[in-house]
């Protein structure tokens, strides 16, 4: 549907989650209730195992624009609120920590995506859609010096035991990925060094995202005229 309307020249933004690029809905049928409940997200993961490959292809060809995370983790005690009524299970999965590695593994390592497209769908396109470009999503004079030094040779297996996030479950448990941020600079300050988080609580800043991003509304104006 998104491709159909884009082909007509309309402005439509498509955003799959990291989970939808690597997993399928078979987890919802797991006999362990807590396992199945930990995969509740919106939109739900699809039963067809080929869907994740189709989404990667859509990212590659521009049908989809950016990759989100739907990151909103809950421990099993909170998810248990929906044990008698699945509609009361709070939705949300992990994904912020794993997002870039998932896209790199499924796209670049698999030979389906150029490195420049990887950077676009994980960084620059989001900055443009939020009207923060070139302050964000760009390495240039005057930009915020938010820089990721990506090691393409880092091979690891995702597991809850070594994750940074405070969650008791990881939906990507056991998934082997290649590539990781070895160093990260935020505003010119090192916040990840040799894969270890070095950020200080309270160091984050609120950044206002102006309305009417040109990447969308310039096209709309052109269509209207």
N, CA and C of each residue as an Amber inpcrd file, in Angstrom:
protein
   675
   0.8300000  -1.1970000   0.0000000   0.0000000   0.0000000   0.0000000
   0.8730000   1.2580000   0.0000000   1.9240000   1.2590000   0.8220000
   2.8250000   2.4110000   0.8740000   3.4720000   2.6490000  -0.4870000
   3.9700000   1.5860000  -1.1090000   4.6120000   1.7160000  -2.4160000
   3.6150000   2.2210000  -3.4570000   2.3840000   1.7410000  -3.3710000
   1.3590000   2.1480000  -4.3210000   1.1310000   3.6530000  -4.2730000
   1.0210000   4.1960000  -3.0670000   0.7740000   5.6260000  -2.9450000
   2.0270000   6.4480000  -3.2510000   3.2030000   5.9270000  -2.9230000
   4.4370000   6.6300000  -3.2770000   4.5970000   6.7090000  -4.7880000
   4.2390000   5.6290000  -5.4620000   4.3330000   5.6090000  -6.9210000
   3.3920000   6.6180000  -7.5610000   2.3510000   6.9890000  -6.8330000
   1.4150000   8.0110000  -7.3230000   1.9070000   9.4230000  -7.0350000
   3.0620000   9.5150000  -6.3470000   3.6280000  10.8140000  -6.0520000
   3.2230000  11.4070000  -4.7300000   2.5000000  10.6460000  -3.9230000
   2.0650000  11.1500000  -2.6250000   3.1650000  10.9760000  -1.5820000
   3.0990000  11.7900000  -0.5380000   4.1070000  11.7360000   0.5310000
   3.6420000  10.7630000   1.6060000   4.2960000   9.6300000   1.6950000
   3.9710000   8.5990000   2.6800000   5.2830000   8.1350000   3.3190000
   5.2840000   8.0140000   4.6440000   6.4760000   7.5750000   5.3500000
   6.2530000   6.1810000   5.9190000   7.1830000   5.2820000   5.6530000
   7.0850000   3.9130000   6.1570000   8.2020000   3.6190000   7.1320000
   7.8580000   3.0160000   8.2700000   8.8490000   2.7540000   9.3300000
   8.6410000   1.3810000   9.9530000   9.4230000   0.3910000   9.5580000
   9.3600000  -0.9060000  10.2380000  10.1290000  -0.8390000  11.5510000
   9.8660000  -1.7900000  12.4270000  10.6280000  -1.8700000  13.6750000
  11.7860000  -2.8360000  13.4870000  12.7670000  -2.7450000  14.3710000
  13.8870000  -3.6820000  14.3220000  13.3900000  -5.1160000  14.4810000
  12.4100000  -5.3010000  15.3440000  11.8660000  -6.6430000  15.5750000
  11.2860000  -7.2460000  14.3030000  10.5780000  -6.4290000  13.5290000
   9.9190000  -6.9440000  12.3220000  10.9130000  -7.3240000  11.2340000
  12.1560000  -6.8380000  11.3280000  13.1760000  -7.1690000  10.3330000
  13.8880000  -8.4810000  10.6410000  13.7500000  -8.9630000  11.8800000
  14.5270000 -10.1380000  12.2850000  13.6940000 -11.2900000  12.8270000
  12.4310000 -11.0170000  13.1940000  11.6180000 -12.0290000  13.8700000
  10.2810000 -12.2130000  13.1590000   9.5650000 -13.2800000  13.5230000
   8.2280000 -13.4910000  12.9850000   7.2660000 -13.8590000  14.1150000
   6.0180000 -14.0070000  13.7650000   4.9730000 -14.2220000  14.7590000
   4.8850000 -15.6110000  15.3420000   5.8080000 -16.4860000  14.9980000
   5.7610000 -17.8460000  15.5510000   5.9080000 -17.8310000  17.0760000
   6.5230000 -16.7890000  17.6060000   6.7150000 -16.6970000  19.0580000
   5.3870000 -16.5700000  19.8130000   4.3640000 -16.0720000  19.1570000
   3.0670000 -15.9190000  19.8230000   2.4210000 -17.2670000  20.1400000
   2.9230000 -18.3280000  19.5020000   2.3580000 -19.6570000  19.7040000
   3.2130000 -20.5050000  20.6410000   4.2150000 -19.8700000  21.2390000
   5.0630000 -20.5800000  22.1880000   4.2240000 -21.0310000  23.3870000
   4.4160000 -22.2460000  23.8580000   3.6250000 -22.7850000  24.9560000
   3.9250000 -22.1020000  26.2840000   5.0610000 -21.4180000  26.3480000
   5.3960000 -20.6510000  27.5560000   4.7140000 -19.2950000  27.4610000
   3.7510000 -19.0300000  28.3570000   2.9760000 -17.7880000  28.2890000
   3.8710000 -16.5560000  28.3790000   4.8170000 -16.5490000  29.2840000
   5.6620000 -15.3710000  29.4800000   6.5180000 -15.0930000  28.2460000
   6.9370000 -16.1580000  27.5620000   7.7060000 -15.9800000  26.3290000
   6.8430000 -15.3050000  25.2690000   5.6610000 -15.8510000  25.0430000
   4.7650000 -15.2960000  24.0330000   4.3870000 -13.8490000  24.3510000
   4.1100000 -13.5770000  25.6240000   3.6800000 -12.2330000  26.0350000
   4.7760000 -11.2050000  25.8340000   6.0300000 -11.6410000  25.8780000
   7.1580000 -10.7090000  25.7520000   7.3390000 -10.1960000  24.3300000
   6.6010000 -10.7490000  23.3740000   6.7100000 -10.3290000  21.9770000
   5.5310000  -9.4590000  21.5350000   4.6710000  -9.0660000  22.4830000
   3.5200000  -8.2280000  22.1310000   4.0060000  -6.8550000  21.7120000
   3.6990000  -6.4720000  20.5020000   4.0950000  -5.1820000  19.9570000
   3.0660000  -4.7590000  18.9130000   3.1090000  -3.5100000  18.5150000
   2.1340000  -3.0080000  17.5430000   2.8550000  -2.2210000  16.4470000
   2.6250000  -2.6250000  15.1810000   1.8210000  -3.7680000  14.7490000
   2.4730000  -5.0850000  15.1500000   1.6830000  -6.1450000  15.2730000
   2.2350000  -7.4310000  15.7190000   3.1640000  -8.0370000  14.6740000
   4.0440000  -8.9090000  15.1230000   4.8980000  -9.6390000  14.2020000
   4.0310000 -10.5740000  13.3700000   4.3710000 -10.7400000  12.1090000
   3.5510000 -11.5150000  11.1840000   3.9570000 -12.9900000  11.1770000
   2.9510000 -13.8410000  10.9490000   3.1880000 -15.2860000  10.9420000
   4.0840000 -15.7230000   9.7910000   3.9370000 -15.0820000   8.6330000
   4.6920000 -15.4680000   7.4510000   6.1810000 -15.1700000   7.6670000
   7.0330000 -16.1960000   7.6860000   8.4650000 -15.9750000   7.9380000
   9.1510000 -15.1630000   6.8400000   8.4980000 -15.0120000   5.6800000
   9.0900000 -14.2450000   4.5820000   8.8590000 -12.7420000   4.7310000
   7.9820000 -12.3620000   5.6610000   7.6570000 -10.9410000   5.8200000
   8.8930000 -10.1230000   6.1620000   9.7410000 -10.6320000   7.0380000
  10.9300000  -9.8720000   7.4480000  11.8590000  -9.6180000   6.2620000
  11.9580000 -10.5760000   5.3520000  12.7910000 -10.3810000   4.1650000
  12.1670000  -9.3480000   3.2240000  10.8570000  -9.3690000   3.1230000
  10.1620000  -8.3920000   2.2850000  10.3380000  -6.9780000   2.8310000
  10.3640000  -6.8520000   4.1470000  10.5510000  -5.5400000   4.7610000
  11.9700000  -5.0180000   4.5200000  12.9600000  -5.9130000   4.5700000
  14.3370000  -5.5080000   4.2840000  14.4470000  -5.0200000   2.8420000
  13.8050000  -5.7230000   1.9290000  13.8180000  -5.3080000   0.5250000
  13.1480000  -3.9510000   0.3540000  12.0620000  -3.7300000   1.1040000
  11.3600000  -2.4550000   1.0270000  12.2110000  -1.3150000   1.5750000
  13.0340000  -1.6060000   2.5740000  13.9740000  -0.6070000   3.0890000
  15.0320000  -0.2930000   2.0390000  15.4810000  -1.3320000   1.3750000
  16.5290000  -1.1820000   0.3700000  16.0640000  -0.3160000  -0.7930000
  14.8360000  -0.5570000  -1.2770000  14.3970000   0.1460000  -2.4870000
  13.7140000   1.4890000  -2.2120000  13.6100000   1.8820000  -0.9360000
  13.0530000   3.1890000  -0.6160000  11.5650000   3.2030000  -0.3360000
  10.9220000   2.0410000  -0.4020000   9.5000000   1.9860000  -0.0540000
   9.3220000   2.3480000   1.4160000  10.2110000   1.8390000   2.2540000
  10.2430000   2.2000000   3.6720000  11.4160000   3.1360000   3.9050000
  11.2780000   4.0330000   4.8810000  12.2220000   5.1440000   4.9940000
  13.1890000   5.0680000   6.1680000  12.7180000   4.6610000   7.3100000
  13.5400000   4.6350000   8.5180000  13.2220000   3.3680000   9.3130000
  14.0180000   3.0870000  10.3310000  13.7870000   1.9170000  11.1890000
  13.6140000   2.3840000  12.6280000  12.4840000   2.0300000  13.2240000
  12.2190000   2.3700000  14.6120000  12.5130000   1.1850000  15.5150000
  12.1430000   1.2990000  16.7760000  12.4430000   0.2220000  17.7230000
  11.2080000  -0.3020000  18.4630000  10.1700000   0.5330000  18.6020000
   9.0240000   0.2320000  19.4620000   9.5130000  -0.1300000  20.8590000
  10.6200000   0.4880000  21.2660000  11.2340000   0.1330000  22.5430000
  10.3690000   0.5910000  23.7160000   9.8610000  -0.3710000  24.4290000
   9.0980000  -0.1150000  25.6580000   9.0360000  -1.4430000  26.3990000
  10.0280000  -1.6700000  27.2480000  10.1420000  -2.9790000  27.8910000
   9.4320000  -3.0130000  29.2400000   8.9110000  -4.1810000  29.5700000
   8.2550000  -4.4300000  30.8590000   8.7870000  -5.7460000  31.4130000
   8.8550000  -5.8430000  32.7290000   9.2380000  -7.1350000  33.2820000
   8.0190000  -8.0520000  33.2730000   8.2520000  -9.3080000  33.5170000
   7.1840000 -10.3010000  33.3940000   6.0680000 -10.0880000  34.4100000
   6.3820000  -9.4940000  35.5370000   5.3380000  -9.2310000  36.5350000
   4.3030000  -8.2350000  36.0090000   4.7590000  -7.2540000  35.2600000
   3.8320000  -6.2660000  34.6940000   3.0560000  -6.8750000  33.5360000
   3.7260000  -7.6460000  32.6940000   3.0240000  -8.2850000  31.5740000
   1.9630000  -9.2680000  32.0780000   2.1840000  -9.8190000  33.2720000
   1.2500000 -10.7900000  33.8360000  -0.1230000 -10.1920000  34.1220000
  -0.2410000  -8.8780000  34.0620000  -1.5500000  -8.2450000  34.2230000
  -2.5310000  -8.7170000  33.1550000  -1.9810000  -9.1930000  32.0530000
  -2.8420000  -9.6570000  30.9700000  -2.9270000 -11.1640000  30.8580000
  -2.5970000 -11.8700000  31.9160000  -2.5750000 -13.3320000  31.8330000
  -3.9600000 -13.9240000  31.5970000  -4.9880000 -13.2780000  32.1300000
  -6.3500000 -13.7730000  31.9370000  -7.0420000 -13.1080000  30.7500000
  -6.4460000 -12.0270000  30.2520000  -7.0220000 -11.2890000  29.1230000
  -5.8620000 -10.6900000  28.3310000  -5.5390000 -11.2980000  27.1960000
  -4.3350000 -10.9070000  26.4630000  -4.3630000  -9.4480000  26.0210000
  -5.5610000  -8.8700000  25.9010000  -5.6440000  -7.4690000  25.4660000
  -5.1000000  -6.5100000  26.5210000  -4.8990000  -7.0060000  27.7230000
  -4.3780000  -6.1650000  28.8020000  -2.8570000  -6.3090000  28.9800000
  -2.2400000  -7.1140000  28.1160000  -0.7820000  -7.2200000  28.1510000
  -0.2060000  -5.9250000  27.5940000   0.6120000  -5.2170000  28.3590000
   1.1870000  -3.9610000  27.8370000   2.0840000  -4.2440000  26.6380000
   1.9110000  -3.4720000  25.5850000   2.6760000  -3.6840000  24.3590000
   4.0070000  -2.9580000  24.3590000   4.9700000  -3.5540000  23.7030000
   6.2820000  -2.9430000  23.6000000   7.3740000  -3.9780000  23.7790000
   8.4420000  -3.8290000  23.0340000   9.5590000  -4.7720000  23.1060000
  10.8800000  -3.9890000  23.1830000  11.9720000  -4.7000000  23.3900000
  13.2670000  -4.0240000  23.3370000  13.6790000  -3.8180000  21.8880000
  14.5830000  -2.8650000  21.6610000  15.0080000  -2.6140000  20.2850000
  16.0090000  -1.4850000  20.1130000  16.0670000  -0.5550000  21.0620000
  16.9960000   0.5670000  20.9130000  18.4410000   0.0750000  20.8590000
  18.7850000  -0.7890000  21.7630000  20.1670000  -1.2700000  21.8570000
  20.5550000  -2.1250000  20.6590000  19.5920000  -2.8380000  20.0910000
  19.8840000  -3.8040000  19.0320000  19.6120000  -3.2710000  17.6200000
  18.9210000  -2.1490000  17.5080000  18.3970000  -1.6770000  16.2200000
  19.4510000  -1.6060000  15.1170000  20.5500000  -0.9200000  15.3670000
  21.5340000  -0.7330000  14.3040000  22.1930000  -2.0490000  13.9010000
  22.4720000  -2.9090000  14.8720000  23.0930000  -4.2000000  14.5580000
  22.1470000  -5.0820000  13.7420000  20.8570000  -5.0210000  14.0500000
  19.8690000  -5.8080000  13.3030000  19.8140000  -5.3450000  11.8470000
  19.7490000  -4.0350000  11.6460000  19.6840000  -3.5010000  10.2820000
  20.9750000  -3.8240000   9.5250000  22.1060000  -3.7060000  10.2050000
  23.3930000  -3.9920000   9.5490000  23.4870000  -5.4660000   9.1610000
  23.0980000  -6.3450000  10.0790000  23.1630000  -7.7860000   9.8070000
  22.2120000  -8.1830000   8.6810000  20.9750000  -7.7220000   8.7810000
  19.9470000  -8.1280000   7.8210000  20.0880000  -7.4180000   6.4710000
  20.7310000  -6.2410000   6.5000000  20.8630000  -5.4820000   5.2660000
  22.2480000  -5.5550000   4.6510000  23.2360000  -4.9880000   5.3300000
  24.5840000  -4.8850000   4.7610000  25.2830000  -6.2360000   4.7000000
  25.3270000  -6.9500000   5.8220000  26.0220000  -8.2480000   5.8570000
  25.3700000  -9.2400000   4.8950000  24.0620000  -9.1600000   4.7780000
  23.3320000 -10.0730000   3.8810000  23.4930000  -9.6860000   2.4120000
  24.1570000  -8.5580000   2.1490000  24.3790000  -8.1400000   0.7700000
  23.1820000  -7.4900000   0.1120000  22.2160000  -7.0390000   0.9270000
  21.0010000  -6.4480000   0.3760000  20.9870000  -4.9210000   0.4500000
  21.9650000  -4.3300000   1.1320000  21.9150000  -2.8970000   1.3760000
  23.3220000  -2.3070000   1.3670000  23.4650000  -1.1740000   0.6870000
  24.7380000  -0.4650000   0.7040000  24.9320000   0.2160000   2.0590000
  26.1930000   0.4580000   2.4180000  26.5030000   1.0960000   3.6920000
  25.8740000   2.4890000   3.7800000  25.8440000   3.2010000   2.6670000
  25.2570000   4.5400000   2.6590000  23.7620000   4.4870000   2.9620000
  23.0920000   3.4540000   2.4790000  21.6570000   3.2920000   2.7600000
  21.4450000   2.9210000   4.2200000  22.3390000   2.1230000   4.7730000
  22.2900000   1.7760000   6.1950000  22.3390000   3.0370000   7.0570000
  23.2610000   3.9290000   6.7340000  23.3750000   5.1880000   7.4800000
  22.1040000   6.0130000   7.3190000  21.5600000   6.0010000   6.1240000
  20.3550000   6.7920000   5.8550000  19.1600000   6.3100000   6.6750000
  18.8930000   5.0010000   6.6670000  17.6840000   4.5030000   7.3360000
  17.8190000   4.4590000   8.8460000  19.0580000   4.5030000   9.3520000
  19.2470000   4.4810000  10.8050000  19.5350000   5.8560000  11.3970000
  19.8400000   6.8480000  10.5360000  20.2560000   8.1380000  11.0770000
  19.7450000   9.3380000  10.2930000  20.2960000   9.5670000   9.1130000
  20.0430000  10.8310000   8.4240000  18.5850000  11.0300000   8.0320000
  17.8960000   9.9700000   7.6080000  16.4940000  10.1110000   7.2050000
  15.6170000  10.5110000   8.3850000  15.8930000   9.9300000   9.5620000
  15.1220000  10.2810000  10.7620000  15.3530000  11.7460000  11.1350000
  16.6100000  12.2030000  11.0250000  16.9210000  13.6020000  11.3400000
  16.1630000  14.5440000  10.4090000  16.0560000  14.1610000   9.1470000
  15.3320000  15.0000000   8.1890000  13.8330000  15.0010000   8.4760000
  13.2800000  13.8500000   8.8040000  11.8500000  13.7600000   9.0820000
  11.4660000  14.5170000  10.3530000  12.3850000  14.5700000  11.3090000
  12.1360000  15.3060000  12.5490000  12.5590000  16.7680000  12.4360000
  12.9920000  17.1590000  11.2290000  13.3930000  18.5410000  10.9450000
  14.5930000  18.9690000  11.7930000  15.5020000  18.0380000  12.0270000
  16.6990000  18.3260000  12.8110000  17.9700000  18.3080000  11.9650000
  17.8150000  18.0310000  10.6960000  18.9580000  17.9780000   9.7790000
  19.2970000  19.3860000   9.2860000  20.5630000  19.7940000   9.2150000
  21.7920000  19.0150000   9.3920000  22.3820000  19.0840000  10.8030000
  21.6560000  19.6030000  11.7640000  22.1790000  19.5820000  13.1300000
  22.4240000  18.1490000  13.5780000  21.4620000  17.2810000  13.2340000
  21.5950000  15.8480000  13.5060000  21.6510000  15.0990000  12.1770000
  22.1340000  13.8670000  12.2250000  22.1380000  13.0220000  11.0330000
  23.1590000  13.4160000   9.9980000  24.1690000  14.1740000  10.4150000
  25.1430000  14.6800000   9.4500000  26.4680000  14.9520000  10.1620000
  27.5760000  14.6260000   9.5210000  28.8980000  14.9690000  10.0490000
  29.4130000  16.1410000   9.2270000  29.3390000  17.3260000   9.7890000
  29.7320000  18.5340000   9.0720000  30.0120000  19.6480000  10.0650000
  30.6900000  20.6820000   9.6050000  30.9510000  21.8330000  10.4510000
  29.6240000  22.4500000  10.8890000  29.4680000  22.6670000  12.2020000
  28.2330000  23.2420000  12.7190000  27.2340000  22.2120000  13.2050000
  27.4290000  20.9340000  12.8550000  26.5560000  19.8740000  13.3460000
  26.9300000  19.5270000  14.7800000  26.1340000  18.6700000  15.4270000
  26.2960000  18.4170000  16.8590000  27.4090000  17.4430000  17.2470000
  28.1460000  16.9500000  16.2960000  29.2340000  15.9970000  16.5790000
  28.7150000  14.7590000  17.2900000  27.5870000  14.2480000  16.8170000
  27.0880000  12.9480000  17.2630000  27.6300000  11.9240000  16.2680000
  28.5890000  11.1480000  16.6690000  29.3020000  10.2780000  15.7310000
  29.4120000   8.8630000  16.2770000  29.1150000   7.9000000  15.4250000
  29.2700000   6.4850000  15.7700000  30.4430000   5.9170000  14.9820000
  31.3950000   5.3350000  15.7000000  32.4960000   4.6160000  15.0540000
  32.0930000   3.1520000  15.0290000  31.7250000   2.6710000  13.8670000
  31.1430000   1.3370000  13.7110000  32.2190000   0.3080000  13.3670000
  32.2920000  -0.7410000  14.1530000  33.2250000  -1.8310000  13.8640000
  32.4710000  -2.9360000  13.1220000  32.7370000  -3.1030000  11.8260000
  32.0040000  -4.0950000  11.0310000  32.4550000  -5.5270000  11.2830000
  33.4990000  -5.6900000  12.0770000  34.0530000  -7.0310000  12.3130000
  33.6770000  -7.6060000  13.6740000  32.9100000  -6.8440000  14.4420000
  32.5060000  -7.3250000  15.7670000  31.3790000  -8.3490000  15.6090000
  31.6440000  -9.5750000  16.0190000  30.6380000 -10.6330000  15.9290000
  30.2190000 -11.0140000  17.3400000  28.9350000 -10.9990000  17.5980000
  28.4470000 -11.3010000  18.9460000  27.0810000 -11.9690000  18.8710000
  26.6860000 -12.5280000  19.9700000  25.3640000 -13.1360000  20.0920000
  24.5660000 -12.3270000  21.1040000  23.4250000 -11.8460000  20.6900000
  22.5870000 -11.0210000  21.5660000  22.0310000 -11.8770000  22.6910000
  22.1530000 -11.3830000  23.9080000  21.6170000 -12.1030000  25.0530000
  21.2550000 -11.1340000  26.1630000  20.2530000 -11.4830000  26.9200000
  19.8070000 -10.6530000  28.0390000  20.8910000 -10.5000000  29.0900000
  21.7650000 -11.4730000  29.1860000  22.7930000 -11.4850000  30.2300000
  23.8000000 -10.3480000  30.0800000  24.0310000  -9.8920000  28.8520000
  25.0470000  -8.8650000  28.6270000  24.4740000  -7.5510000  28.1130000
  23.1640000  -7.4260000  28.0370000  22.5550000  -6.1950000  27.5130000
  22.7050000  -5.0330000  28.4940000  22.6250000  -3.8210000  27.9680000
  22.7070000  -2.6170000  28.7890000  21.3500000  -2.2870000  29.4210000
  20.2740000  -2.5300000  28.7020000  18.9430000  -2.1460000  29.1610000
  18.4890000  -2.9690000  30.3710000  17.7070000  -2.3280000  31.2170000
  17.2180000  -2.9850000  32.4340000  15.9330000  -3.7380000  32.1230000
  16.0480000  -4.8900000  31.5180000  14.8880000  -5.7130000  31.1690000
  15.2220000  -7.1700000  31.4620000  14.1970000  -7.9480000  31.8100000
  14.4510000  -9.3450000  32.1670000  14.2730000 -10.3050000  30.9920000
  14.1110000  -9.7440000  29.7810000  13.9070000 -10.5950000  28.6120000
  14.4220000  -9.8500000  27.3850000  14.9610000 -10.5810000  26.4330000
  15.4020000  -9.9820000  25.1740000  14.8110000 -10.7820000  24.0330000
  14.0110000 -10.1310000  23.2020000  13.3230000 -10.8430000  22.1210000
  14.2980000 -11.3640000  21.0580000  15.5160000 -10.8220000  21.0280000
  16.5110000 -11.2600000  20.0510000  17.4850000 -12.2850000  20.6430000
  17.1430000 -12.8580000  21.7710000  18.0160000 -13.7990000  22.4850000
  18.5570000 -14.8790000  21.5410000  19.8940000 -15.0100000  21.5240000
  20.5270000 -16.0530000  20.7270000  20.7940000 -15.6760000  19.2840000
  20.3890000 -14.4750000  18.8740000  20.5810000 -14.0540000  17.4900000
  22.0180000 -13.5600000  17.2960000  22.7020000 -14.1090000  16.3260000
  24.0780000 -13.7200000  16.0230000  24.0670000 -12.5180000  15.0900000
  24.8070000 -11.4700000  15.4540000  24.8780000 -10.2640000  14.6310000
  26.3310000  -9.8530000  14.4300000  26.5580000  -9.1610000  13.3350000
  27.8850000  -8.6570000  13.0030000  27.8300000  -7.1370000  12.9730000
  28.8090000  -6.4920000  13.6030000  28.8510000  -5.0380000  13.6210000
  28.3450000  -4.4680000  14.9320000  29.0730000  -3.4760000  15.4530000
  28.6800000  -2.8530000  16.7150000  29.3530000  -1.4870000  16.8370000
  28.7470000  -0.5730000  17.6090000  29.3630000   0.7370000  17.8270000
  30.5100000   0.6240000  18.8390000  31.7400000   0.7240000  18.3540000
  32.8980000   0.5880000  19.2380000  33.1230000   1.8690000  20.0400000
  32.9040000   3.0090000  19.3730000  32.9820000   4.3060000  20.0360000
  31.7830000   5.1380000  19.6140000  31.2620000   5.9430000  20.5280000
  30.1640000   6.8530000  20.2180000  30.4600000   8.2030000  20.8540000
  30.3370000   9.2430000  20.0550000  30.4570000  10.6050000  20.5510000
  29.0930000  11.2710000  20.5100000  28.7310000  11.9290000  21.5650000
  27.4710000  12.6710000  21.6300000  27.8130000  14.1140000  21.9790000
  27.5720000  15.0090000  21.0510000  27.9430000  16.3950000  21.2750000
  29.4380000  16.5640000  21.4530000  30.2020000  15.6810000  20.8130000
  31.6520000  15.7450000  20.9060000  32.2400000  15.0330000  22.1030000
  31.3980000  14.5340000  22.9990000  31.8700000  13.8380000  24.1910000
  31.7530000  12.3320000  24.0030000  32.7530000  11.6010000  24.4610000
  32.7470000  10.1470000  24.3130000  31.7730000   9.5320000  25.3210000
  30.7500000   8.8550000  24.8190000  29.7680000   8.2200000  25.6960000
  29.8200000   6.6980000  25.6030000  30.5010000   6.1830000  24.5870000
  30.7950000   4.7500000  24.4890000  32.2500000   4.6260000  24.0640000
  33.0160000   3.8630000  24.8300000  34.4240000   3.6530000  24.5140000
  34.7320000   2.1680000  24.5780000  35.1910000   1.6240000  23.4670000
  35.4870000   0.1920000  23.3660000  34.2850000  -0.6360000  23.8260000
  33.1220000  -0.2580000  23.3230000  31.8400000  -0.9350000  23.5320000
  31.2460000  -0.7240000  24.9250000  31.9290000   0.0080000  25.7830000
  31.4430000   0.2120000  27.1450000  30.7790000   1.5780000  27.2750000
  29.5530000   1.5960000  27.8100000  28.8240000   2.8460000  27.9740000
  29.5010000   3.7150000  29.0300000  29.7190000   4.9830000  28.6710000
  30.4360000   5.8980000  29.5380000  29.6360000   7.1790000  29.7670000
  28.3240000   7.1030000  29.6030000  27.4660000   8.2890000  29.7280000
  27.1510000   8.5610000  31.1930000  26.9500000   9.8270000  31.5060000
  26.6190000  10.2360000  32.8730000  25.1310000  10.5740000  32.9630000
  24.4510000  10.1390000  34.0080000  23.0400000  10.4970000  34.1860000
  22.8590000  12.0160000  34.2040000  21.8330000  12.4790000  33.5050000
  21.5630000  13.9150000  33.4770000  22.2970000  14.6630000  32.3880000
  23.0490000  13.9580000  31.5580000  23.8200000  14.6350000  30.5070000
  23.0120000  14.8520000  29.2270000  21.8170000  14.2650000  29.1710000
  20.9790000  14.4330000  27.9940000  20.4100000  15.8360000  27.8980000
  20.0360000  16.2420000  26.6970000  19.4740000  17.5630000  26.4540000
  18.1850000  17.4560000  25.6740000  17.2320000  18.3310000  26.0220000
  16.0020000  18.4150000  25.2410000  16.2850000  19.2090000  23.9740000
  15.9060000  18.6560000  22.8450000  16.1000000  19.3410000  21.5680000
  14.7340000  19.4650000  20.8820000  14.3190000  20.6620000  20.6700000
  13.0190000  20.8940000  20.0460000  13.0900000  20.5710000  18.5600000
  12.1210000  19.8100000  18.1020000  12.0420000  19.4690000  16.6840000
  11.0400000  20.4100000  16.0150000  11.5030000  21.3120000  15.1760000
  10.5910000  22.2550000  14.5190000   9.5550000  21.5380000  13.6590000
   8.4160000  22.1470000  13.5080000   7.3600000  21.5760000  12.6720000
   7.6760000  21.7900000  11.1860000   6.8730000  21.1750000  10.3390000
   6.9210000  21.3300000   8.8910000   8.2800000  20.9310000   8.2880000
   8.7050000  19.6960000   8.4730000   9.9730000  19.2680000   7.8630000
   9.9140000  19.3620000   6.3410000  10.9520000  19.9370000   5.7800000
  10.9700000  20.1620000   4.3430000  10.9190000  18.8980000   3.5210000
  11.4810000  17.7970000   4.0360000  11.5020000  16.5460000   3.2820000
  10.0910000  16.0580000   2.9700000   9.1310000  16.4650000   3.7930000
   7.7310000  16.1020000   3.5560000   6.9600000  17.2460000   2.9010000
   7.0110000  18.4190000   3.5250000   6.1210000  19.5010000   3.1230000
   6.5590000  20.2220000   1.8620000   7.8380000  20.1720000   1.5170000
   8.2690000  20.7400000   0.2400000   7.6490000  19.9400000  -0.9060000
   7.5710000  18.6210000  -0.7170000   6.9520000  17.7680000  -1.7410000
   5.4490000  17.9980000  -1.8050000   4.8400000  18.1470000  -0.6410000
   3.3840000  18.3890000  -0.6040000   3.0620000  19.7120000  -1.2980000
   3.8580000  20.7370000  -1.0210000   3.6460000  22.0400000  -1.6440000
   3.7960000  21.9470000  -3.1390000   4.7970000  21.1570000  -3.5690000
   5.0220000  20.9850000  -5.0050000   3.8370000  20.2990000  -5.6600000
   3.2750000  19.2920000  -4.9710000   2.1100000  18.5830000  -5.5150000
   0.9070000  19.5040000  -5.5840000   0.7280000  20.3010000  -4.5230000
  -0.4220000  21.2260000  -4.4810000  -0.3580000  22.2870000  -5.5730000
   0.8540000  22.6650000  -5.9220000   1.0080000  23.7050000  -6.9600000
   0.9340000  23.1310000  -8.3580000
